[in-house]
Every structure is written in structure tokens, then in C-alpha cells.
Amino acid sequence: MNLLGLLAAYSTLLAAGIGVALLVMKNSTRVNAIECACLSWLLGTGTVSLLLWIGGIALSGLALQLFVTLVCVILGFVGWRIQKTNAIRFSLPRPNSSLEWTLAALLVVELVAIFVVSLKHTLGWDGLLNWEIKARYAFLNSGVLPQSYYSSSGRAFSHPEYPLAIPFTELWLYLWMGTPHQFWIKTIFPLFYISGALLIALLLNRLTGKRWIGLIVALLMPFVPFVTASPGGVIVGYVDIPLSVFYVTALGYLACSLESNSLLTYAAVLTFVPWIKSEGLILWSLLAVLGLIVGVVRHRLRSFIIAILPGLFLILGWRVYLRAMHAVMPSDFARPTFELLTHNLNRLGPIFAITFAEITEMTHWSIFWLLALVAVIYLFASRTLSRLLIALGLIGPVLLYLLTYLFSAWPSYTAHITSSLPRLLLQVMPVTWLAIGLALASIKTEPEKLD
């Protein structure tokens, strides 16, 4: 029974995702099947979780489940009609050389191994007490988080203000299985990682024209120790990996929009970035600014303003909802003021010292951040707009995250840094690999000058 319910949950979720993916790719006559599948997973989880939240305002129980299922089926039907009407053909590109065949085979084996290992590992602390707890509360309350959960100071430890993309994806599986079975919800986390690895390979192929570079980068990702062997990694049910995948996908398609019609894909993925975790608001803001810069450079400012509006509405809607629920807000950071900023500027030295110690910690990162530094230098030297976007997309979040510690309200702000910084760095790990791949491709190529 659990397996049948799990199959139904995944089928409806992917139906919604395929529908949305084909909507944003409707102007293409040929669609990469792997790309469509990865985008369907990302957009499907975002859509279903959003529907559960919005629908839960007025519905509950079986009515809520039927409502979301109906919308999923309709979206799937719309996608099918678009595919038929626009004569969209799905393609599965084949490797062109023995090297590409070997790399592709190794990548498949690696991704399967990560999936299996993820199923053998239990959910970690945050996976249980920040994310799964919301799915379980909602399941036991007919699919809706009770108002008392948001307003109870006794549950503040579980961050009721966090967005609901991952908990409500877990909830969707629970509703169809009819039981809150923690084992099966672990399947969603390696799927985010797999989607991210494949999309990075595809984006690098599109940005460089060299498929082997994308395959090598995707293969190397798990060799950063923190990705698979520490708290926050892919196997413990934390949300940093899913957030990082949404971020790198939106940024990658923004870079691709300079040469192709991928603006709709950027807009669709961007919408869900702040819906994954609170830090997503920082990442969304940076992506929105970069998008507006591209809009100005390419004389498409109106299109990019429209592209960021859905995410802006989602951010504002979630804030209004939390206020209506009288949600207990976090006390990790003080309200930013100019006076507090000037008073805490003396923290900058320790902040950067702890950061340096972290990024040079071999047991966490090996030589990953050294490669990142070399890559950023190459990208800035290229003076190519797409490369500059990726470099800014890597440096920007790191600097913004570090500056937030100026407003830390912890008794020891240094303890705050050491406890959270590694996972914040994990959120830009895929973008860093994208930068490394682009730098590798640019070593023997003449850089295209920025207009």
C-alpha cells in the first residue's frame, strides 16, 4: 500500500512538473528529455507544495488532496497539449566519443550509489526537527499546519517561519501513502541532488559547447567531503542541497538567456528560490538584481521585471500569511539598523578569520575553495557577460551571508558562524562547480569581449 501511494504521489507531482516545464519551454521545437525530467522535478515539487499551502487556507483532508491532484492532472494535460500542438520532439543526446561514454557511465553509477546511500542513512537533526516535523504536523491535522503551530513559543525551535516547499513535498507523499513514513520521504533528497548534477552538466554543455566538461564536473561534485559525509549534506534530509540546486539552475538559465530563449525557465525556477528556505530570500534578491542588469544590457528590462514578479508576490504573500498566523519569529538576528551596523563593524575581522579557517578545512572541503578562487579569477578575466554573471553569483551570496553575522543576536556570534557557515557555503557549492567548469573551458579558448 505504501508503494502504491508513493507511486501515485510521484506521478501526480511529476505530471504537474512536466506541465509547467513544457509551458516554459513551449517555444522550443526540440527538448532534451533529461533536461525536461530534471526541471519537472524542481517545478513539480515547487508547484505541489505551493498548491498545498494555498489550498489549505480553505480546504483540508480529502478535499485538499483532490484539489491538488486535479490541478496536477490539468497541468499534465496542458503540457501534453502543448507538446502535441507545437510538435515538440524529445531528444536524448548520445555521447560522441569513448571518453564521453565512459564519463556518462561513471556518472550513472555514481548517482545510483548516492541514491542508495541516502536511503540507508537516517534523517538528521534539522531534517527531523525543522522540516519533517512540519509535514507530520500537517498530516495529523488533515493536511494543514494548525495555527497553533505557528504561534506556539514552545515550537519556535523548529522555525515555523521557514517556507514550506520541502515539508509539503514530504506531506504530499504522506497524504498518498496514508501514513507519515519517514523512510520513503528520504527519496526526495537524492532526487534533488541528481537533478542538480545533471542540470549542471547540461548547462556547462550549453555554455561551453563541451559535453565532457559538464560530465567531469558532475562526477567531481561528491568528492567535496561536506557534500556527502557531514551534517547538511545530501544524505541527511537537510534543505541546503535543494536550495542550492534551485539557485544554480536559475542562475545558469539566466546566463543561457543571453544567447537563447530561456528567460521563462529562469523566471519559473527563480519563483521558487525563496520558497525553499529563508536564505532563499537573499539568493532570490541577488538573482533578481542580476536579471535586471541583464535586462538593461540586452534592452529587455520589461521582460525581466515581469520575470521577477511571481517570486516577489510569493515572498510578500508568505510574509502576510505569517503575520496573520501570529507566527513566532526567529531571534537569531537583531533588526538591522545603521547604528547596530557601525557598532558591530569590529566583528568583520573575526568573521573573515573564521571563514578562512572553514574554507581551508581539508576534512570539509579539500581543495574545493582553492579551485573556486582560480575559477573566479578566470571568469573575471574573460570579460564575458555570461561568465561575469556566474562569478557574481558565486561571490555575492558568500559576502551577503557573511555580512548578516554583523547582526547576529547570539550571545556568541562566533559560535553562530561556526554552527551555520558550512551549510551556507554548501548552498553555493553547485554554482562554484559551474564556475570551475566554465573556467576549465576558457583555458584554451579566446574569450569573447563584452559589448
C-alpha positions in Angstrom: 0.0 0.0 0.0 2.8 2.4 0.8 4.5 1.7 -2.6 1.2 2.3 -4.5 0.7 5.6 -2.6 4.2 6.6 -3.2 3.8 5.9 -6.9 0.7 8.0 -7.1 2.3 10.9 -5.2 5.3 10.9 -7.5 3.1 10.5 -10.6 0.9 13.5 -9.8 3.9 15.6 -8.7 5.7 14.9 -12.0 2.6 15.5 -14.0 2.4 19.0 -12.6 6.1 19.5 -13.1 6.1 18.3 -16.7 3.1 20.6 -17.5 4.9 23.6 -16.1 8.2 22.7 -17.7 6.6 22.4 -21.1 4.8 25.7 -20.6 8.1 27.4 -20.1 9.7 25.6 -23.0 6.8 25.9 -25.3 8.8 27.9 -27.9 11.2 25.1 -28.4 10.7 22.5 -31.1 13.2 20.1 -29.6 13.5 19.4 -25.9 16.3 17.5 -24.1 14.5 14.7 -22.3 16.9 14.7 -19.4 16.6 18.5 -19.0 12.8 18.3 -19.1 12.8 15.5 -16.4 15.1 17.5 -14.1 13.1 20.7 -14.5 9.9 18.7 -14.0 11.1 17.5 -10.6 12.1 21.0 -9.5 9.0 22.7 -10.8 6.7 19.9 -9.7 7.9 20.0 -6.1 7.5 23.8 -6.0 4.1 23.7 -7.6 2.6 20.9 -5.4 3.9 22.4 -2.2 2.5 25.8 -3.2 -0.8 24.3 -4.0 -1.0 22.5 -0.7 -0.3 25.8 1.1 -2.7 27.9 -0.8 -5.4 25.2 -1.0 -5.0 24.6 2.7 -6.2 28.1 3.5 -9.8 27.0 2.5 -9.7 23.2 2.3 -8.4 20.2 4.3 -8.4 16.5 4.3 -9.6 14.6 1.2 -10.9 17.8 -0.4 -7.4 19.4 -0.3 -5.8 16.2 -1.7 -8.4 16.1 -4.5 -7.9 19.7 -5.3 -4.2 19.5 -5.7 -4.5 16.2 -7.6 -6.9 17.8 -10.0 -4.6 20.8 -10.7 -1.7 18.4 -11.2 -3.7 16.4 -13.8 -4.8 19.6 -15.5 -1.2 20.8 -15.7 -0.1 17.5 -17.1 -2.8 17.6 -19.7 -1.9 21.2 -20.6 1.7 20.1 -21.1 0.6 17.2 -23.3 -1.5 19.6 -25.5 1.5 21.9 -25.8 3.7 19.1 -26.9 1.2 18.0 -29.5 0.2 21.4 -30.7 3.8 22.7 -31.0 5.1 19.4 -32.3 7.8 19.4 -29.6 10.1 16.4 -30.0 12.0 14.9 -27.1 15.6 14.0 -27.7 18.2 12.1 -25.7 21.7 13.2 -26.8 24.2 10.4 -27.2 27.8 10.7 -26.2 30.1 11.5 -29.1 33.2 9.7 -28.1 34.6 6.9 -25.9 35.6 9.5 -23.3 32.0 10.8 -23.1 30.6 7.3 -23.0 32.9 6.4 -20.1 32.2 9.6 -18.2 28.4 9.2 -18.7 28.5 5.6 -17.4 30.6 6.5 -14.4 28.1 9.4 -13.6 25.1 7.0 -13.8 26.9 4.6 -11.3 27.7 7.5 -9.0 24.2 8.9 -9.0 22.7 5.4 -8.3 25.2 5.0 -5.4 24.3 8.3 -3.9 20.6 7.4 -4.1 21.2 4.0 -2.3 23.4 5.6 0.4 20.8 8.2 1.0 18.2 5.6 1.7 20.4 3.8 4.2 21.0 7.0 6.2 18.5 8.4 8.8 17.2 11.9 8.7 19.5 14.4 10.5 18.6 16.8 13.3 17.3 19.6 11.0 15.8 17.1 8.7 13.6 15.9 11.5 13.1 18.9 13.7 12.9 21.7 11.1 11.4 20.0 8.1 9.8 16.6 8.7 8.1 17.9 11.8 6.0 20.3 9.7 5.0 17.5 7.3 4.0 15.3 10.2 2.0 18.1 12.0 0.2 18.9 8.8 -0.6 15.2 8.0 -2.0 14.7 11.5 -4.1 17.9 11.0 -5.8 16.9 7.7 -3.0 18.3 5.5 -2.9 21.7 7.1 -0.5 23.1 9.6 -2.5 24.3 12.6 -2.4 28.0 13.6 -1.2 26.9 17.0 2.0 25.6 15.4 3.0 29.0 14.1 2.2 30.9 17.3 3.5 28.5 19.9 6.7 29.6 21.5 7.3 26.0 22.5 7.7 25.1 18.9 9.9 28.0 17.9 13.0 25.7 17.9 11.5 24.2 14.6 11.4 27.5 12.8 7.8 27.9 11.9 8.7 30.9 9.8 10.6 28.7 7.3 8.9 28.3 3.9 7.1 25.0 3.1 8.4 23.7 -0.2 10.3 20.7 1.3 7.9 19.9 4.2 4.9 20.0 1.9 6.6 17.8 -0.7 7.1 15.3 2.1 3.4 15.9 3.1 2.3 15.1 -0.4 3.9 11.7 -0.1 2.4 11.2 3.4 -1.1 12.0 2.1 -0.9 9.5 -0.7 0.7 6.7 1.5 -1.8 7.3 4.3 0.9 7.3 6.9 3.8 9.5 7.9 6.5 7.0 6.9 9.9 8.7 7.3 11.8 6.1 5.2 10.1 7.0 1.9 10.4 10.7 2.2 14.2 10.3 2.1 13.8 9.5 -1.6 13.2 13.2 -2.4 16.6 14.4 -1.3 18.9 12.4 -3.7 16.5 13.3 -6.5 17.3 17.0 -5.9 21.0 16.2 -6.0 20.7 14.1 -9.1 18.6 16.8 -10.9 21.3 19.4 -9.9 24.2 17.3 -11.1 22.5 16.6 -14.5 21.4 20.2 -15.0 25.0 21.5 -14.2 26.3 19.1 -16.8 23.7 20.3 -19.4 24.2 24.0 -18.6 28.0 23.6 -19.0 27.5 21.9 -22.3 25.2 24.7 -23.4 27.6 27.5 -22.2 30.8 25.9 -23.4 29.9 23.6 -26.2 32.0 20.9 -24.5 29.9 18.0 -23.1 32.9 16.3 -21.5 33.5 19.3 -19.2 29.9 19.0 -17.8 30.2 15.3 -17.3 33.6 15.7 -15.4 32.2 18.4 -13.2 29.1 16.4 -12.3 31.3 13.5 -11.5 33.6 15.5 -9.2 30.8 17.1 -7.1 30.5 14.3 -4.4 34.3 14.4 -3.9 33.8 17.5 -1.8 33.6 15.8 1.7 31.0 18.1 3.1 28.5 17.1 0.3 28.1 13.5 1.3 29.8 13.0 4.7 28.7 15.7 7.1 25.6 17.5 8.5 23.8 19.3 5.8 24.9 17.0 3.0 22.7 15.2 0.5 22.1 12.1 2.7 20.6 13.6 5.9 17.4 15.3 4.7 18.5 18.9 5.0 17.3 21.6 2.7 20.6 23.2 1.7 21.2 20.9 -1.3 17.7 21.5 -2.7 18.1 25.3 -2.3 21.5 25.2 -4.0 20.0 23.3 -6.9 17.2 25.8 -7.4 19.8 28.6 -7.2 22.3 27.2 -9.7 19.5 26.3 -12.1 18.0 29.8 -12.1 21.5 31.4 -12.4 22.5 29.0 -15.2 19.4 29.7 -17.2 19.9 33.4 -16.7 23.3 33.1 -18.3 21.9 31.0 -21.1 19.2 33.6 -21.7 21.9 35.8 -23.2 22.1 33.5 -26.2 18.8 31.6 -26.2 15.2 31.9 -25.3 15.5 30.5 -21.7 14.0 33.5 -19.9 10.8 31.7 -19.0 12.8 28.9 -17.4 14.8 31.4 -15.4 11.6 33.0 -14.2 9.9 29.8 -13.3 12.8 28.4 -11.2 13.5 31.8 -9.7 9.9 32.0 -8.4 10.6 29.0 -6.1 14.0 30.0 -4.7 12.6 31.9 -1.7 10.0 29.1 -1.2 12.7 26.6 -0.2 14.4 28.2 2.9 14.7 31.6 4.5 18.1 32.2 2.9 16.4 31.8 -0.4 15.3 35.4 0.0 18.9 36.6 -0.2 19.6 34.3 -3.2 16.4 35.5 -4.9 17.3 39.1 -4.4 20.7 38.6 -5.9 19.3 36.7 -8.9 16.6 39.4 -9.4 19.3 42.1 -9.4 21.5 40.2 -11.9 18.4 39.6 -14.0 17.7 43.3 -14.1 21.3 44.0 -15.1 21.0 41.6 -18.0 17.7 43.3 -18.9 19.3 46.7 -19.1 22.3 45.4 -21.0 20.1 43.5 -23.5 17.4 46.1 -23.7 14.8 43.7 -22.3 14.2 45.3 -18.9 10.4 45.0 -19.0 10.7 41.2 -19.6 13.0 40.8 -16.7 10.8 42.9 -14.4 7.9 40.6 -15.3 10.1 37.6 -14.7 10.8 38.5 -11.0 7.2 39.5 -10.2 5.9 35.9 -9.3 8.7 35.4 -6.8 8.0 38.9 -5.3 4.3 38.1 -4.9 5.2 34.8 -3.2 7.6 36.5 -0.8 5.0 39.1 0.2 2.2 36.5 0.4 4.2 34.3 2.8 5.1 37.3 5.0 1.4 38.3 5.2 0.4 34.8 6.0 3.0 34.5 8.8 1.7 37.8 10.3 -1.9 36.5 10.1 -0.9 33.3 11.8 0.9 35.3 14.5 4.0 33.3 13.9 6.8 33.3 16.4 9.7 35.0 14.5 13.3 33.9 14.9 15.6 35.6 17.4 18.9 34.7 15.7 19.4 38.1 14.2 18.6 41.6 15.6 16.7 44.2 13.5 19.3 45.7 11.1 19.9 49.4 11.8 22.7 51.7 10.8 23.6 52.2 14.5 23.9 48.5 15.0 25.9 48.1 11.8 28.5 50.7 12.9 28.7 49.3 16.4 29.4 45.8 15.1 31.9 46.6 12.4 34.6 45.3 14.7 33.2 41.8 14.0 34.5 41.8 10.5 37.9 40.6 11.4 36.8 37.5 13.3 34.1 36.8 10.7 36.6 36.7 7.9 39.1 34.8 10.0 36.6 32.1 10.9 35.6 32.0 7.2 39.2 31.5 6.1 39.6 28.7 8.7 36.5 27.0 7.4 37.2 27.1 3.7 40.7 25.8 4.3 39.4 22.9 6.4 40.5 19.9 4.3 38.2 17.5 6.0 35.2 19.6 4.9 36.2 21.0 1.5 39.6 19.5 0.4 41.0 21.9 -2.2 37.5 23.0 -3.4 37.7 26.6 -2.5 41.2 27.0 -3.9 39.7 25.8 -7.3 36.9 28.3 -6.7 39.4 31.2 -6.3 41.2 30.2 -9.5 37.9 29.9 -11.4 36.7 33.3 -10.3 39.9 34.9 -11.5 39.5 33.2 -14.9 35.9 34.3 -15.1 36.6 37.9 -14.3 39.5 37.9 -16.8 37.2 36.6 -19.5 35.2 39.9 -19.6 32.3 37.8 -21.0 28.9 38.7 -19.6 27.7 35.1 -19.0 30.9 34.3 -17.1 30.7 37.5 -15.1 27.2 36.6 -14.0 28.4 33.2 -12.7 31.3 34.8 -10.9 29.0 37.4 -9.2 26.5 34.6 -8.5 29.3 32.8 -6.6 30.8 35.8 -4.7 27.6 37.7 -4.0 25.9 35.1 -1.7 29.1 34.4 0.3 29.6 38.1 1.0 26.0 38.7 1.8 25.8 35.7 4.2 29.0 36.9 6.0 27.6 40.4 6.4 24.5 39.0 8.1 26.6 38.0 11.1 27.1 41.6 11.9 23.5 41.5 13.1 23.8 38.1 14.9 21.9 38.2 18.2 23.5 35.0 19.6 25.4 35.5 22.9 28.5 34.4 20.9 28.3 35.5 17.3 31.4 33.4 16.6 29.5 30.3 17.7 26.7 31.3 15.4 29.2 31.5 12.5 30.8 28.1 13.1 27.5 26.4 13.5 25.8 27.7 10.3 28.5 28.9 7.9 29.4 25.4 6.5 25.8 24.8 5.4 25.6 28.3 3.9 28.7 27.6 1.9 27.0 24.4 0.8 24.3 26.4 -0.8 26.7 27.9 -3.3 28.6 24.7 -3.9 26.9 23.8 -7.3 27.4 27.4 -8.6 31.0 27.1 -7.7 31.3 23.9 -9.7 29.6 25.7 -12.6 32.2 28.4 -12.3 35.0 25.8 -12.2 33.7 24.2 -15.3 33.4 27.5 -17.2 37.0 28.4 -16.2 38.2 25.0 -17.3 36.6 25.5 -20.7 38.1 29.0 -21.1 41.7 28.0 -20.6 42.3 27.2 -24.2 39.7 29.4 -25.8 39.9 33.1 -26.8 37.5 35.0 -24.5 34.7 36.8 -26.2 34.8 40.5 -25.3 31.8 42.0 -23.5 29.9 44.6 -25.6 
